[in-house]
Amino acid sequence: MLPTLLGVSIIIFVILRVVPGDPALILAGTQADPQTVANIRRDLGTDRPLAVQYLNFITGAAQGDLGRSFSSRRPVAQEVFQRFPRTLLLAVTATALATVGLLPGIVAAARQNSWLDSASMLVAVIGLSVPGFWLGLMLIYVFAIRFPLLPAVGLDSARSLILPSVVLSLTPLALIARMTRATMLDVLRQDYIRTAHSKGMAERTVLVKHAVKNAFIPVVTVIGLALGILMGTAVIVEIVFAIDGLGRLLVTGILARDFPIVQGAVLVMAVVFVLINLALDICYACLDPRIRFG
């Protein structure tokens, strides 16, 4: 975990300095004189050597201090964790909705080459193909404008969580359905499944007791990684539905060349991602007793 976080911090630090754009010039304006821009650079600390800037960033982050925003001059940790719960709630809700993909995946594998199999996989392909921003706009038009049943913007109630969660869950739902079908088909071809059938066990018992559990480890991986990925990809949904979350803060920081905001937001997302991976490793051991960690 620590080498991963260290690598993420180095990559995001270097990328921000390589991409064109001077934070001091953006704050001062294009008409500012060189002396004013130089004073702002000194105030922000961007005139220091890159090694010194990185050392200050990483040592502060290790102590929970992510610096101060160039734009608002507020602590980055305060800015990030003020918006983090909204993005986390959205990602967790979308991931929970995406687990519905388990059912069509199991059905498609149990009824391979039937119309149920074809229909399930067709829906999955559509889910992977539909752009999230387009689907979000269509849902807003139908359920918030044409038939005003749900809020179109914000995230201040349970009802306002429905539309953005549905949009965000579509892609992982399709991935989970396809992964479930693929792993189930592989498990159903195993010898112990044929043995269970030869003993006269009911089809449902074989599926639930033997096939589903043994096919679940790759699916758990997809579900866990989907939660981490949705933390980052929620930015599109947050912009469409005007949700003041971490993704929207990250985009604002990129446009304003606000180095501390971008570094802090990306580092927090990376921490969440590596913690999810750790939880997945623990889940593997719980699902399969053969897995042990030394």
N, C-alpha and C positions, 0 to 999 in steps of 0.2 A: 504493500500500500504506500509506504513512504517513498520508494523510488518512483512510483507512478505519479504521485502528487508533485514530487520534485521536478520530474520531466514535464508535467503540464505547466508548472509555474515558469520553467525556462522557455518553453515553446511560446506561451502567450506573451511573455515579456519581450521576446525577440520579435515576434510578429508585429506587435504594436509599434515597435521602434523602426521596423523596416517599411511598413506601410506609410505612404506619403501623408503629410499633415502635421502641422505644428500646433499643439494645444495653446501655446502662448499667443500665436498669431490669431487663432480663432477667438480667444478671449479678448484680445486687444482690438481686433478688427483690421481690415485690410488697409485702412487709412492711418494706422498708428505709426509713429516714428520708431526707428530701430532701437533707441534707448528705452522706450516704454516696453517694447517687446522683450528686450534683454532683462529688464527689471522683473517682468512677469515670469520669465524662465527661471531667474534666480529664486523668486518666491516659490515657484512650484517645485524646484529642485531638478528640472529637466536639463539644466546646464552642467550637472555633475557627470563624471564618468559613468558609463553604463554599468560597470562592475559595482560601483558604489550604490547606484540606484537599485540594482537587483538585490544586493546584500541588505539594504534597508528594507526592501519589500519583503524578502523571505524571512528575515529575523522578526519583523513586525507581525507577519502572518502567523509565525510559530507561537507568538504571544497573544494572538487574537486581535491584533491591530492591523487592519487592512489599509490604513492610510486615510487621507481625506480627499473627497471629491474635488476635482479641479473647478467644477462648475458651481456647485452649491456650497462648497467648503465645509460640508457636514461629514462626520465619520462614515467611511464606506460601510463598515459593519452595520451601522444603524440603517443606512439606505438599503442594504441588501436584505437584512433580516426583517425589515418592515414589509417587504414585498414577497419574501420567500414563502411564507405560509400560503399565499394565494396560489402560487405556482405549484407547490407541493400538493395542495388540496385538489387542484385541477388534474395533475398527473396521476395521483392515486385513484381518483374517481374514474378517470379515463381507462386506467389499467384494470380496474375492477369490471368496468363494462366490457373491456376487451376479452376478459376470460369467458365471456359468452361464446367465443369462438371454439371453445373445447367441445361443445355439443355438436355443431355441424361437422367438426373434424372426426369425432368418434363415429357419428352416424355414417359419414362418407366412407370411412374405413370398413365398418361393419357391413355396409351394403355396396361394396366396390363394384364399379361399372354399372350401377343402377341409375335411375333418374335422380334419386336423392344425392348420389355422389356427384353427378354432373351439375346439378343445381347448386349444391353447396360450394363447389369449387368455382363455378361461374360467379357467384356472389363474392367469393374471396378475391377473385381477379378484379372485379369491379371496385371492391374496397381498396385494393392496392393502386388502382388507376385514377381514381377520382381525386383531384387536387383539393387539399384541405381548405384553402381560402375560398375556392368556388363553392364548395359544399356549405361552408359557413355563411356565405352571402345568401345562398338559396334558402337555407333554413331560417335566416333572419327575415327574408322576404315572406316566406310562407307562414311561419309561426309567430312572428312579431309584428309584421305589417299587414299582410293580407288577412290573417286570422290572429288577432292580438291575444295570444294565449300565454306567451312566455316573454320575459325581458330580452331586449336585443343587446344591451351593453351592461358592463359592470359585473361584479361578483359579490353582491351584498345579500343574497338569499339562496335558499336551496333551489328555487325555481330558476334563478339566473345561472345555475351551474349546469343545467341540463343540456342546453344547446352546445356550449363549448366542449363539454365532456364527450358528447356524441361525435362531434367532428374530430376531436383528438384521438378517440378510441378506434376509429374506422380502420386505419392502417394496421395497428397491432392486432386488432381482432382478426383481420384477414390472414396475417402472418401466423397467428396462433392456430387458426383453423387448418391452414396448409401443413404446418409442422405437426399438429396432432394427427392428421390423416397419414402423413408419411411415416411417423414413428409407430403408429398403430399397425399399419400394414406390415412393417418390418417385424414387429412383435408377433403378429398373428401367424407369421410363417414359421415361427420357432417350434422346435420339437415338443417343448413342454405344453404348448397350446394344443397340438395334435393329441398329446397324451391325455389332456383334460377332456377333450371331445370324446376320445375313445373310451373314457370311463363313464360316459353318459351324462356328464355335467350339462346343465342348461346353458344355452347360448349367453343369456344375460349374466349368469354367474361367471362364466369364462371371461367375458369382457370386463366386468367390474373387478373381480377378485384377482385375475392374473394379468390380463392385457393392459388395462388402463394404468395400473400402478407401475408396471415395468416400462411403460412408454412415457411416463410422466417426467423423467429427469430432463430430457431435451426441451420439453414444453415449459417446465419451470424455468429453465435458462432463458427462453424467449420472453416469458412473462416478467422475470426480474429485470432483464436488460431493457425491455420495453419501458418499464417505470423510469429507469435512468435516462433513456433516450428522450422520453416525453418531457423530462425536465428541461431539456435543451430545445426541443422542437416546438414547445408550447408557445414560442414567440409569435408564430403566425396566427395562432388562435387568439392570443392576447391582443394582438393589434386589431384583428377583425372585430372582436367583441369588446374592445376598449377596456381590457382588464389590466390594472396597474400591477403587473407581476414582475418577476425577476427577468424574464425574457425581454419584456418591453424596456426595462431599465438597462439591460445589456445593449440593446439596439441604440437607445438614446446615448449611452456612453460611447459607443463606437462612432456615431455620427459627430459627437462633440469632441472626439479624441481625448476622452476622459480616461486616462490610463488607469488610475486606481479603481474606478468603478468597474471597468472591463476585467481587470486582473482579479478583483475580489469576487465578482459574480462567477467567472469561469472557475476559480479555485473552489468556491462553495459547491458548484455543480459537480466538480471532479470528486470532492469529498463524498457527496451523496452517492455518486456512481461506484466508487471503490467500496463503500459500506454495503451497497446492494450486492456487489460481487462477493463480499465476505459472507453476507447472509445466504446467498445462493450456495456457497461451499458447505455451509452448515446444513442447509436443507438437503443437499445431496446425501450426506451421511445419515440423515433421518429417513430418507426415502429408500435408500439401499444399504442394508447392513454390511454389505461387502466392502463398502467404501470406508477407509480409515485414514486418518491423518497422523503422520509421525511428528 
